[in-house]
Structure formats: structure tokens, C-alpha cells
Amino acid sequence: MIQHILNHAIMQVKDLSITLLNIQGIFLFWNRGATLLDGYEPNEILGNPLNILHPVAEKEENLSEYMLSTALKEGRVKHIGRRLRKDGTIYWASVLLNAIFDETGKHVGYIRIARELRGNEIE
């Protein structure tokens, strides 16, 4: 019952993009806030890699790989930088990526929480 309520609550959050990724960095869960921020509906993004949200320069710098490996090694990583919406527009975001481990300590994925930055928040 609690799990159902929690899933339903997270799905409805509109102010934050809350997503889950598997250990390879593939999207498994996409909430309403993620749709509002990035423009993708869940059926369009699930199964795609994290780097779909990165502009070309960040892809060339392997930002996704860096974030995934750092989160795994350190437990979490925070990054402020440019992101790419479905419509091709670029925006600035604050992204927190946490590694998720099961009760035995096995790495099972990541939770990603992001929000758009505006004006003076970017510096």
C-alpha cells in the first residue's frame, strides 16, 4: 500500500524531474515533472539512455558516463549544466544523480532529480 502511494505521489510531482535509470543509465521511470521539463512523454523516453538529454558538446565530453561512474563510486554526483529538450532547445539545469543499492548492497540503478535553473541561479 505504501509503495503504491509513494509511486503515485512521485509520478504527480510537477516542480522536479524525478527519473529512475537502470545500471546502464537507461530510463525506467519518468514522472510528470520530467515531462514538463524535457518535453518527452514516458512512452517516448523510457528505454533511452541518459545522454538523450545532453547537447552535442556534453555528449562528446561523455558527461553521462562521467555522472554514472561518479555516482556509483561516490554515491551521488551533482552537476549544473546545459540540457537538451525534445524540441531541441537548450536549458540550464541542476541535476543530482544518486546510485541506488538493494538491501544486499548490490547496485540496482540510479535516481535522477533535476530542475531548471533561471537567471542568477546559473552562476
C-alpha positions, 0 to 999 in steps of 0.5 A: 500500500505504501509503495503504491502511494509513494509511486503515485505521489512521485509520478504527480510531482510537477516542480522536479524531474524525478527519473529512475535509470537502470545500471546502464543509465537507461530510463525506467521511470519518468514522472510528470515533472520530467515531462514538463521539463524535457518535453518527452512523454514516458512512452517516448523516453523510457528505454533511452539512455541518459545522454538523450538529454545532453547537447552535442558538446556534453555528449562528446565530453561523455558527461553521462558516463562521467555522472554514472561512474561518479555516482556509483563510486561516490554515491551521488554526483551533482552537476549544473549544466546545459540540457537538451529538450525534445524540441531541441532547445537548450536549458540550464539545469541542476541535476543530482544523480544518486546510485541506488543499492538493494538491501544486499548492497548490490547496485540496482540503478540510479535516481535522477532529480533535476530542475531548471535553473533561471537567471542568477541561479546559473552562476 
